[in-house]
């Protein structure tokens, strides 16, 4: 059993009293940091999160309105406010995605990961399958990925980007139906309704897209928190500070 020297004992007492412990810091685990996500990407991400939450909540009530309202129906404008919030969030999501596409052209190379996937590269698929094994608890630790890991990149492209484009196009098509013939929404997206059959069919597909987005978000949040805890590399805090940290 080792005994502490008087100097170490004094240092320990100081640490107990003040929280200052230079020795512990010196011998602590080293953490490496890489700047990944620039400020416009981070700002877009959190605005987009808010827009999607508003869209999902209001979209649910548009499809399943409240069964009753107090007083005279003419005195209530609740559904009007819900529809206004839905349309506003839809515009924010669409404009934000255009801005995000612009930043993919002028930002760093991590900003472009959302918009393309190297499907023809064998090395990419090897890493995808490695991440599948990691999520199935078949390997002890994943590789250290500075940007999105390959499986997350695949999910972001098909599970978020393609789905978001589908929701924007179908949403503006339905909006154009209400805005009537001649509106820019109807002129640009009016072809979508006949493509799906009729208006009610498109409503159904749009609502299914909402539930697909909800499932994607649930998996996205789970995977991000899991990587923070088990992968020893930051995910959630990276989208706040921009820095990806790696623990030894």
C-alpha positions in Angstrom: 0.0 0.0 0.0 1.6 3.3 -1.2 1.6 6.3 1.1 1.3 9.9 -0.1 4.1 12.3 0.5 3.5 15.4 2.5 3.5 17.4 -0.7 1.0 15.1 -2.4 -1.2 15.1 0.7 -1.2 18.9 0.8 -2.1 19.0 -2.9 -5.0 16.6 -2.3 -6.3 18.7 0.6 -6.1 21.8 -1.6 -8.0 19.9 -4.4 -10.7 18.8 -1.9 -11.1 22.4 -0.7 -10.8 24.3 -3.9 -11.3 21.9 -6.8 -7.9 22.9 -8.2 -5.8 19.8 -9.0 -3.0 20.4 -11.5 -1.7 16.9 -11.0 -5.0 15.3 -12.0 -5.2 17.5 -15.0 -1.6 16.6 -16.1 -2.3 12.9 -15.8 -5.8 13.1 -17.2 -7.0 11.7 -20.5 -6.0 13.7 -23.6 -8.7 15.0 -25.8 -8.0 16.0 -29.4 -10.2 18.5 -31.3 -10.9 19.2 -35.0 -12.9 22.1 -36.3 -15.6 20.5 -38.5 -18.9 22.4 -38.8 -18.8 26.1 -39.7 -21.2 28.6 -38.1 -23.7 28.7 -41.0 -24.0 24.9 -41.0 -24.7 24.9 -37.2 -27.1 27.8 -37.4 -29.0 26.1 -40.2 -29.1 22.8 -38.3 -30.8 24.3 -35.3 -33.2 26.5 -37.2 -34.1 23.4 -39.3 -34.7 21.4 -36.2 -37.2 24.0 -34.9 -38.9 24.2 -38.3 -39.3 20.4 -38.6 -40.7 20.1 -35.1 -43.3 22.8 -35.9 -44.1 21.1 -39.2 -44.6 17.7 -37.6 -46.8 19.0 -34.7 -48.9 21.3 -36.9 -49.1 18.8 -39.7 -50.4 16.2 -37.3 -53.3 18.5 -36.2 -54.0 19.5 -39.8 -54.5 15.8 -40.7 -56.3 15.1 -37.3 -58.0 18.3 -36.2 -59.2 18.8 -32.7 -62.6 17.3 -32.2 -64.2 20.4 -30.7 -63.7 24.0 -29.7 -65.5 26.1 -27.0 -68.0 28.6 -28.1 -69.2 29.5 -31.6 -67.1 28.1 -34.5 -66.8 31.5 -36.0 -65.1 32.8 -32.9 -62.2 30.3 -33.2 -59.3 30.6 -35.5 -57.1 27.9 -34.0 -56.8 25.8 -37.2 -56.0 29.0 -39.0 -53.1 29.7 -36.7 -52.0 26.0 -37.0 -52.0 26.2 -40.8 -50.2 29.6 -40.7 -47.4 28.1 -38.5 -47.2 25.0 -40.8 -46.8 27.1 -43.9 -44.3 29.5 -42.3 -42.2 26.6 -41.0 -42.4 25.1 -44.5 -41.0 28.2 -46.1 -38.3 28.4 -43.5 -37.3 24.8 -44.2 -37.3 25.3 -48.0 -35.3 28.6 -48.0 -33.0 27.1 -45.4 -32.2 24.1 -47.6 -31.4 26.4 -50.5 -29.0 28.4 -48.2 -27.5 25.1 -47.1 -26.9 24.0 -50.7 -25.2 27.4 -51.3 -22.9 26.8 -48.3 -22.0 23.4 -49.6 -20.4 25.2 -52.6 -18.5 27.9 -50.6 -18.0 26.2 -47.2 -15.4 23.6 -46.2 -15.5 20.0 -47.5 -17.5 18.8 -44.5 -20.4 21.1 -45.6 -20.7 19.0 -48.9 -21.1 15.7 -47.2 -24.9 16.1 -47.0 -25.3 16.4 -50.7 -23.3 13.5 -52.1 -22.4 9.9 -51.1 -19.4 8.1 -52.7 -21.5 5.0 -53.6 -18.9 3.7 -56.1 -16.0 3.6 -53.6 -15.2 0.2 -52.1 -13.5 1.8 -49.1 -16.7 3.7 -48.3 -18.8 0.6 -48.2 -16.2 -1.2 -46.0 -16.6 1.6 -43.4 -20.4 1.5 -43.8 -20.4 -2.3 -42.9 -18.0 -1.6 -40.1 -20.4 0.9 -38.6 -23.3 -1.5 -39.0 -21.3 -4.0 -36.9 -20.6 -1.3 -34.4 -24.3 -0.4 -34.0 -25.0 -4.1 -33.6 -22.5 -4.3 -30.8 -20.3 -6.7 -32.7 -17.0 -4.7 -32.5 -15.6 -2.9 -29.5 -15.1 0.5 -31.0 -15.7 2.4 -34.3 -13.0 4.2 -36.3 -12.6 7.9 -35.6 -14.5 9.9 -38.2 -14.0 13.7 -38.4 -17.1 14.4 -40.4 -20.2 12.2 -40.6 -19.4 8.5 -40.3 -20.2 6.6 -43.6 -23.4 5.1 -42.3 -24.6 8.4 -41.0 -23.7 10.0 -44.2 -25.8 7.5 -46.1 -28.7 8.0 -43.7 -28.5 11.8 -44.0 -28.6 11.8 -47.8 -31.5 9.3 -48.2 -33.2 9.6 -44.9 -33.0 13.4 -44.5 -32.1 15.2 -47.8 -34.2 13.1 -50.2 -37.1 12.9 -47.7 -37.0 16.7 -47.1 -37.1 17.4 -50.9 -40.1 15.1 -51.2 -41.8 16.9 -48.3 -41.1 20.3 -49.8 -42.3 19.4 -53.3 -45.5 17.7 -52.1 -46.1 20.4 -49.5 -45.9 23.2 -52.0 -48.1 21.2 -54.4 -50.8 21.0 -51.7 -50.3 24.7 -50.9 -50.6 25.6 -54.6 -54.0 23.8 -54.6 -55.2 26.2 -51.9 -53.5 29.2 -53.5 -55.5 28.3 -56.7 -54.7 28.4 -60.4 -52.1 31.0 -61.5 -50.2 31.2 -58.2 -46.5 30.5 -58.4 -46.9 27.5 -56.2 -49.5 26.0 -58.5 -47.4 26.9 -61.6 -44.3 25.3 -60.3 -45.7 22.3 -58.4 -49.2 21.8 -59.8 -47.9 18.8 -61.8 -47.3 16.8 -58.6 -50.9 16.1 -57.8 -51.8 14.3 -61.0 -48.6 12.4 -60.7 -49.9 10.8 -57.4 -53.4 10.4 -58.7 -55.5 13.0 -56.8 -55.3 15.5 -54.0 -56.2 13.1 -51.3 -53.6 10.6 -52.4 -51.0 13.3 -52.2 -52.2 14.2 -48.7 -51.7 10.6 -47.7 -48.2 10.4 -49.1 -47.3 13.8 -47.5 -48.5 12.5 -44.1 -46.6 9.3 -44.5 -43.5 11.4 -45.2 -44.1 13.2 -41.9 -44.0 9.9 -40.0 -40.9 8.8 -41.9 -39.3 12.1 -40.8 -40.3 11.5 -37.2 -38.7 8.0 -37.3 -35.5 9.4 -38.9 -35.3 12.1 -36.2 -35.7 9.4 -33.4 -32.9 7.3 -34.9 -30.7 10.3 -35.5 -31.0 11.5 -31.9 -30.4 8.0 -30.6 -27.3 7.5 -32.8 -25.9 10.9 -31.8 -26.2 10.4 -28.1 -24.9 6.8 -28.4 -21.8 8.0 -30.2 -21.2 10.6 -27.5 -21.3 8.0 -24.8 -19.9 4.9 -26.4 -17.8 6.1 -29.4 -15.7 8.5 -27.3 -16.1 11.2 -29.9 -18.4 14.2 -29.7 -21.5 14.4 -31.8 -24.1 16.6 -30.1 -21.7 19.2 -28.8 -20.0 19.4 -32.2 -23.2 20.9 -33.7 -23.0 23.6 -31.0 -19.2 24.4 -31.0 -18.3 23.2 -34.4 -15.4 21.1 -32.9 -15.3 17.3 -33.0 -13.4 16.0 -30.0 -11.8 12.6 -29.7 -11.0 10.9 -26.3 -8.1 8.5 -26.1 
